[in-house]
Amino acid sequence: MYNTLLIAELIVSVLLIIIVAMQPSKTNSASSALSGGAEQLFGKQKKRGFEAVLQRITSVLGTLFIVLAIVLAYLSAN
């Protein structure tokens, strides 16, 4: 069971890296890079289409990665 979960963790980590690399850049100019993008943080822009799907997949894979890491740590301790 430990080996199966370890392989699943590796697959999720590679998929997470690919999905994060596919996401479009948020900064458009030097001023937004210096301000930290605060105007986008407090803006009410909803992501649609491809960006929304990528954000959902990233959230799911990130949560799955953390859960698998905790389960693997528990199994290796016992």
A tleap script that builds the chain and sets N, CA, C and O, in Angstrom:
source leaprc.protein.ff14SB
mol = sequence {
  NMET TYR ASN THR LEU LEU ILE ALA GLU LEU
  ILE VAL SER VAL LEU LEU ILE ILE ILE VAL
  ALA MET GLN PRO SER LYS THR ASN SER ALA
  SER SER ALA LEU SER GLY GLY ALA GLU GLN
  LEU PHE GLY LYS GLN LYS LYS ARG GLY PHE
  GLU ALA VAL LEU GLN ARG ILE THR SER VAL
  LEU GLY THR LEU PHE ILE VAL LEU ALA ILE
  VAL LEU ALA TYR LEU SER ALA CASN
}
set mol.1.N position { 0.824 -1.191 0.000 }
set mol.1.CA position { 0.000 0.000 0.000 }
set mol.1.C position { 0.875 1.263 0.000 }
set mol.1.O position { 0.568 2.251 -0.668 }
set mol.2.N position { 1.957 1.202 0.758 }
set mol.2.CA position { 2.854 2.358 0.829 }
set mol.2.C position { 3.433 2.672 -0.546 }
set mol.2.O position { 3.492 3.835 -0.947 }
set mol.3.N position { 3.862 1.634 -1.271 }
set mol.3.CA position { 4.441 1.849 -2.603 }
set mol.3.C position { 3.420 2.407 -3.587 }
set mol.3.O position { 3.759 3.241 -4.427 }
set mol.4.N position { 2.193 1.958 -3.491 }
set mol.4.CA position { 1.128 2.475 -4.360 }
set mol.4.C position { 0.875 3.947 -4.094 }
set mol.4.O position { 0.730 4.737 -5.026 }
set mol.5.N position { 0.822 4.315 -2.821 }
set mol.5.CA position { 0.604 5.718 -2.470 }
set mol.5.C position { 1.800 6.579 -2.858 }
set mol.5.O position { 1.635 7.735 -3.246 }
set mol.6.N position { 2.996 6.022 -2.754 }
set mol.6.CA position { 4.187 6.756 -3.154 }
set mol.6.C position { 4.195 7.027 -4.659 }
set mol.6.O position { 4.567 8.118 -5.092 }
set mol.7.N position { 3.791 6.051 -5.447 }
set mol.7.CA position { 3.687 6.245 -6.895 }
set mol.7.C position { 2.606 7.272 -7.218 }
set mol.7.O position { 2.788 8.107 -8.104 }
set mol.8.N position { 1.484 7.215 -6.505 }
set mol.8.CA position { 0.422 8.208 -6.710 }
set mol.8.C position { 0.916 9.604 -6.354 }
set mol.8.O position { 0.573 10.573 -7.031 }
set mol.9.N position { 1.719 9.715 -5.298 }
set mol.9.CA position { 2.281 11.017 -4.905 }
set mol.9.C position { 3.203 11.561 -5.992 }
set mol.9.O position { 3.171 12.754 -6.296 }
set mol.10.N position { 4.014 10.699 -6.572 }
set mol.10.CA position { 4.907 11.127 -7.650 }
set mol.10.C position { 4.129 11.583 -8.883 }
set mol.10.O position { 4.481 12.587 -9.504 }
set mol.11.N position { 3.082 10.858 -9.236 }
set mol.11.CA position { 2.264 11.226 -10.393 }
set mol.11.C position { 1.566 12.556 -10.148 }
set mol.11.O position { 1.531 13.410 -11.035 }
set mol.12.N position { 1.008 12.740 -8.951 }
set mol.12.CA position { 0.325 13.994 -8.623 }
set mol.12.C position { 1.312 15.159 -8.638 }
set mol.12.O position { 0.971 16.249 -9.097 }
set mol.13.N position { 2.522 14.944 -8.145 }
set mol.13.CA position { 3.498 16.027 -8.128 }
set mol.13.C position { 3.907 16.446 -9.539 }
set mol.13.O position { 4.050 17.637 -9.814 }
set mol.14.N position { 4.095 15.479 -10.434 }
set mol.14.CA position { 4.446 15.815 -11.818 }
set mol.14.C position { 3.286 16.541 -12.504 }
set mol.14.O position { 3.503 17.521 -13.216 }
set mol.15.N position { 2.063 16.066 -12.292 }
set mol.15.CA position { 0.895 16.745 -12.870 }
set mol.15.C position { 0.741 18.155 -12.328 }
set mol.15.O position { 0.375 19.071 -13.065 }
set mol.16.N position { 1.017 18.334 -11.048 }
set mol.16.CA position { 0.915 19.659 -10.440 }
set mol.16.C position { 1.936 20.622 -11.039 }
set mol.16.O position { 1.623 21.786 -11.285 }
set mol.17.N position { 3.141 20.146 -11.269 }
set mol.17.CA position { 4.163 20.982 -11.900 }
set mol.17.C position { 3.746 21.372 -13.311 }
set mol.17.O position { 3.924 22.523 -13.711 }
set mol.18.N position { 3.198 20.436 -14.063 }
set mol.18.CA position { 2.774 20.720 -15.443 }
set mol.18.C position { 1.636 21.730 -15.458 }
set mol.18.O position { 1.650 22.663 -16.261 }
set mol.19.N position { 0.645 21.556 -14.576 }
set mol.19.CA position { -0.512 22.462 -14.551 }
set mol.19.C position { -0.097 23.865 -14.134 }
set mol.19.O position { -0.578 24.846 -14.702 }
set mol.20.N position { 0.788 23.975 -13.149 }
set mol.20.CA position { 1.246 25.303 -12.725 }
set mol.20.C position { 2.042 25.972 -13.842 }
set mol.20.O position { 1.924 27.181 -14.039 }
set mol.21.N position { 2.842 25.215 -14.567 }
set mol.21.CA position { 3.611 25.782 -15.670 }
set mol.21.C position { 2.715 26.227 -16.826 }
set mol.21.O position { 3.098 27.120 -17.581 }
set mol.22.N position { 1.540 25.629 -16.980 }
set mol.22.CA position { 0.630 25.981 -18.060 }
set mol.22.C position { -0.160 27.262 -17.788 }
set mol.22.O position { -0.707 27.858 -18.716 }
set mol.23.N position { -0.224 27.686 -16.536 }
set mol.23.CA position { -1.044 28.848 -16.213 }
set mol.23.C position { -0.425 30.118 -16.767 }
set mol.23.O position { 0.796 30.277 -16.764 }
set mol.24.N position { -1.276 31.027 -17.244 }
set mol.24.CA position { -0.756 32.266 -17.822 }
set mol.24.C position { -0.178 33.187 -16.750 }
set mol.24.O position { -0.548 33.111 -15.579 }
set mol.25.N position { 0.721 34.042 -17.168 }
set mol.25.CA position { 1.368 34.987 -16.262 }
set mol.25.C position { 0.374 36.048 -15.805 }
set mol.25.O position { -0.490 36.466 -16.575 }
set mol.26.N position { 0.492 36.476 -14.571 }
set mol.26.CA position { -0.417 37.491 -14.020 }
set mol.26.C position { 0.121 38.904 -14.200 }
set mol.26.O position { -0.667 39.841 -14.327 }
set mol.27.N position { 1.434 39.086 -14.215 }
set mol.27.CA position { 2.006 40.425 -14.298 }
set mol.27.C position { 2.133 40.859 -15.747 }
set mol.27.O position { 2.569 40.099 -16.612 }
set mol.28.N position { 1.739 42.106 -15.988 }
set mol.28.CA position { 1.804 42.635 -17.346 }
set mol.28.C position { 2.835 43.737 -17.498 }
set mol.28.O position { 3.292 44.002 -18.610 }
set mol.29.N position { 3.212 44.387 -16.400 }
set mol.29.CA position { 4.161 45.481 -16.489 }
set mol.29.C position { 5.031 45.512 -15.253 }
set mol.29.O position { 4.812 44.767 -14.298 }
set mol.30.N position { 6.033 46.395 -15.286 }
set mol.30.CA position { 6.940 46.512 -14.146 }
set mol.30.C position { 6.226 47.102 -12.934 }
set mol.30.O position { 6.555 46.754 -11.800 }
set mol.31.N position { 5.262 47.982 -13.151 }
set mol.31.CA position { 4.555 48.581 -12.012 }
set mol.31.C position { 3.711 47.558 -11.272 }
set mol.31.O position { 3.605 47.623 -10.047 }
set mol.32.N position { 3.115 46.623 -11.977 }
set mol.32.CA position { 2.333 45.588 -11.299 }
set mol.32.C position { 3.243 44.598 -10.594 }
set mol.32.O position { 2.852 44.000 -9.592 }
set mol.33.N position { 4.460 44.419 -11.110 }
set mol.33.CA position { 5.412 43.528 -10.434 }
set mol.33.C position { 5.904 44.161 -9.141 }
set mol.33.O position { 6.114 43.463 -8.149 }
set mol.34.N position { 6.090 45.489 -9.144 }
set mol.34.CA position { 6.557 46.178 -7.946 }
set mol.34.C position { 5.459 46.316 -6.893 }
set mol.34.O position { 5.736 46.256 -5.695 }
set mol.35.N position { 4.228 46.499 -7.330 }
set mol.35.CA position { 3.134 46.665 -6.372 }
set mol.35.C position { 2.647 45.333 -5.832 }
set mol.35.O position { 1.861 45.309 -4.884 }
set mol.36.N position { 3.082 44.244 -6.396 }
set mol.36.CA position { 2.683 42.930 -5.922 }
set mol.36.C position { 1.354 42.475 -6.472 }
set mol.36.O position { 0.830 41.450 -6.036 }
set mol.37.N position { 0.801 43.196 -7.406 }
set mol.37.CA position { -0.466 42.795 -8.001 }
set mol.37.C position { -1.650 42.990 -7.073 }
set mol.37.O position { -2.634 42.257 -7.171 }
set mol.38.N position { -1.577 43.976 -6.161 }
set mol.38.CA position { -2.652 44.192 -5.193 }
set mol.38.C position { -3.954 44.598 -5.874 }
set mol.38.O position { -5.037 44.303 -5.368 }
set mol.39.N position { -3.856 45.271 -7.013 }
set mol.39.CA position { -5.080 45.661 -7.697 }
set mol.39.C position { -5.839 44.457 -8.228 }
set mol.39.O position { -7.064 44.504 -8.340 }
set mol.40.N position { -5.140 43.386 -8.555 }
set mol.40.CA position { -5.825 42.173 -8.986 }
set mol.40.C position { -6.372 41.391 -7.810 }
set mol.40.O position { -7.375 40.688 -7.935 }
set mol.41.N position { -5.707 41.514 -6.652 }
set mol.41.CA position { -6.145 40.778 -5.475 }
set mol.41.C position { -7.494 41.276 -4.994 }
set mol.41.O position { -8.357 40.479 -4.624 }
set mol.42.N position { -7.682 42.581 -4.996 }
set mol.42.CA position { -8.919 43.149 -4.484 }
set mol.42.C position { -9.944 43.437 -5.577 }
set mol.42.O position { -11.049 43.898 -5.289 }
set mol.43.N position { -9.586 43.171 -6.809 }
set mol.43.CA position { -10.531 43.359 -7.899 }
set mol.43.C position { -11.561 42.241 -7.920 }
set mol.43.O position { -11.351 41.165 -7.360 }
set mol.44.N position { -12.669 42.522 -8.574 }
set mol.44.CA position { -13.740 41.521 -8.631 }
set mol.44.C position { -13.790 40.871 -9.998 }
set mol.44.O position { -14.855 40.755 -10.605 }
set mol.45.N position { -12.630 40.448 -10.477 }
set mol.45.CA position { -12.576 39.795 -11.773 }
set mol.45.C position { -12.718 38.295 -11.574 }
set mol.45.O position { -11.976 37.678 -10.810 }
set mol.46.N position { -13.670 37.733 -12.267 }
set mol.46.CA position { -13.876 36.291 -12.204 }
set mol.46.C position { -13.141 35.632 -13.347 }
set mol.46.O position { -13.196 36.090 -14.489 }
set mol.47.N position { -12.460 34.563 -13.032 }
set mol.47.CA position { -11.781 33.826 -14.091 }
set mol.47.C position { -12.794 32.966 -14.823 }
set mol.47.O position { -13.710 32.408 -14.220 }
set mol.48.N position { -12.618 32.869 -16.122 }
set mol.48.CA position { -13.552 32.110 -16.931 }
set mol.48.C position { -12.790 31.212 -17.882 }
set mol.48.O position { -11.636 31.469 -18.226 }
set mol.49.N position { -13.445 30.181 -18.287 }
set mol.49.CA position { -12.903 29.304 -19.316 }
set mol.49.C position { -11.696 28.517 -18.875 }
set mol.49.O position { -11.702 27.854 -17.838 }
set mol.50.N position { -10.661 28.605 -19.684 }
set mol.50.CA position { -9.461 27.799 -19.495 }
set mol.50.C position { -8.757 28.117 -18.177 }
set mol.50.O position { -8.270 27.212 -17.500 }
set mol.51.N position { -8.702 29.406 -17.808 }
set mol.51.CA position { -8.053 29.796 -16.554 }
set mol.51.C position { -8.790 29.231 -15.346 }
set mol.51.O position { -8.158 28.811 -14.377 }
set mol.52.N position { -10.099 29.218 -15.395 }
set mol.52.CA position { -10.884 28.686 -14.282 }
set mol.52.C position { -10.669 27.186 -14.131 }
set mol.52.O position { -10.570 26.674 -13.015 }
set mol.53.N position { -10.598 26.492 -15.249 }
set mol.53.CA position { -10.369 25.047 -15.206 }
set mol.53.C position { -8.982 24.757 -14.638 }
set mol.53.O position { -8.824 23.862 -13.807 }
set mol.54.N position { -7.979 25.509 -15.083 }
set mol.54.CA position { -6.632 25.310 -14.571 }
set mol.54.C position { -6.557 25.597 -13.071 }
set mol.54.O position { -5.861 24.897 -12.335 }
set mol.55.N position { -7.271 26.624 -12.622 }
set mol.55.CA position { -7.264 26.958 -11.199 }
set mol.55.C position { -7.920 25.844 -10.380 }
set mol.55.O position { -7.427 25.495 -9.308 }
set mol.56.N position { -9.006 25.296 -10.865 }
set mol.56.CA position { -9.675 24.195 -10.151 }
set mol.56.C position { -8.804 22.945 -10.109 }
set mol.56.O position { -8.705 22.287 -9.074 }
set mol.57.N position { -8.181 22.624 -11.220 }
set mol.57.CA position { -7.309 21.451 -11.264 }
set mol.57.C position { -6.121 21.634 -10.322 }
set mol.57.O position { -5.718 20.692 -9.639 }
set mol.58.N position { -5.558 22.850 -10.284 }
set mol.58.CA position { -4.449 23.131 -9.382 }
set mol.58.C position { -4.867 22.969 -7.928 }
set mol.58.O position { -4.117 22.414 -7.125 }
set mol.59.N position { -6.054 23.447 -7.587 }
set mol.59.CA position { -6.543 23.313 -6.213 }
set mol.59.C position { -6.742 21.851 -5.828 }
set mol.59.O position { -6.368 21.435 -4.732 }
set mol.60.N position { -7.327 21.084 -6.723 }
set mol.60.CA position { -7.582 19.665 -6.440 }
set mol.60.C position { -6.264 18.899 -6.314 }
set mol.60.O position { -6.086 18.113 -5.383 }
set mol.61.N position { -5.342 19.130 -7.252 }
set mol.61.CA position { -4.064 18.422 -7.202 }
set mol.61.C position { -3.246 18.835 -5.985 }
set mol.61.O position { -2.575 17.997 -5.382 }
set mol.62.N position { -3.291 20.107 -5.615 }
set mol.62.CA position { -2.573 20.565 -4.426 }
set mol.62.C position { -3.113 19.931 -3.160 }
set mol.62.O position { -2.348 19.508 -2.294 }
set mol.63.N position { -4.431 19.865 -3.052 }
set mol.63.CA position { -5.056 19.231 -1.890 }
set mol.63.C position { -4.725 17.744 -1.851 }
set mol.63.O position { -4.408 17.205 -0.791 }
set mol.64.N position { -4.797 17.084 -2.991 }
set mol.64.CA position { -4.480 15.670 -3.064 }
set mol.64.C position { -3.017 15.410 -2.705 }
set mol.64.O position { -2.703 14.424 -2.038 }
set mol.65.N position { -2.135 16.290 -3.146 }
set mol.65.CA position { -0.711 16.162 -2.826 }
set mol.65.C position { -0.479 16.240 -1.321 }
set mol.65.O position { 0.273 15.439 -0.766 }
set mol.66.N position { -1.120 17.197 -0.662 }
set mol.66.CA position { -0.950 17.358 0.783 }
set mol.66.C position { -1.525 16.173 1.534 }
set mol.66.O position { -0.907 15.686 2.481 }
set mol.67.N position { -2.695 15.699 1.133 }
set mol.67.CA position { -3.321 14.555 1.801 }
set mol.67.C position { -2.453 13.307 1.643 }
set mol.67.O position { -2.242 12.570 2.607 }
set mol.68.N position { -1.953 13.071 0.438 }
set mol.68.CA position { -1.093 11.911 0.217 }
set mol.68.C position { 0.204 12.017 1.017 }
set mol.68.O position { 0.697 11.014 1.533 }
set mol.69.N position { 0.756 13.223 1.124 }
set mol.69.CA position { 1.987 13.408 1.899 }
set mol.69.C position { 1.746 13.105 3.370 }
set mol.69.O position { 2.593 12.487 4.016 }
set mol.70.N position { 0.613 13.524 3.909 }
set mol.70.CA position { 0.287 13.256 5.312 }
set mol.70.C position { 0.078 11.763 5.530 }
set mol.70.O position { 0.561 11.204 6.515 }
set mol.71.N position { -0.639 11.116 4.619 }
set mol.71.CA position { -0.871 9.673 4.752 }
set mol.71.C position { 0.454 8.905 4.650 }
set mol.71.O position { 0.680 7.961 5.408 }
set mol.72.N position { 1.317 9.299 3.730 }
set mol.72.CA position { 2.615 8.629 3.609 }
set mol.72.C position { 3.467 8.841 4.856 }
set mol.72.O position { 4.153 7.916 5.292 }
set mol.73.N position { 3.439 10.023 5.429 }
set mol.73.CA position { 4.187 10.277 6.659 }
set mol.73.C position { 3.643 9.426 7.803 }
set mol.73.O position { 4.415 8.905 8.608 }
set mol.74.N position { 2.332 9.284 7.880 }
set mol.74.CA position { 1.733 8.455 8.919 }
set mol.74.C position { 2.104 6.982 8.749 }
set mol.74.O position { 2.417 6.294 9.721 }
set mol.75.N position { 2.066 6.506 7.497 }
set mol.75.CA position { 2.393 5.103 7.241 }
set mol.75.C position { 3.880 4.816 7.495 }
set mol.75.O position { 4.229 3.732 7.964 }
set mol.76.N position { 4.736 5.763 7.195 }
set mol.76.CA position { 6.153 5.513 7.418 }
set mol.76.C position { 6.517 5.587 8.903 }
set mol.76.O position { 7.511 4.996 9.325 }
set mol.77.N position { 5.723 6.303 9.692 }
set mol.77.CA position { 5.987 6.388 11.125 }
set mol.77.C position { 5.526 5.136 11.857 }
set mol.77.O position { 6.044 4.815 12.926 }
set mol.78.N position { 4.573 4.440 11.299 }
set mol.78.CA position { 4.040 3.235 11.976 }
set mol.78.C position { 4.521 1.963 11.338 }
set mol.78.O position { 4.165 0.874 11.787 }
savepdb mol mol.pdb
quit
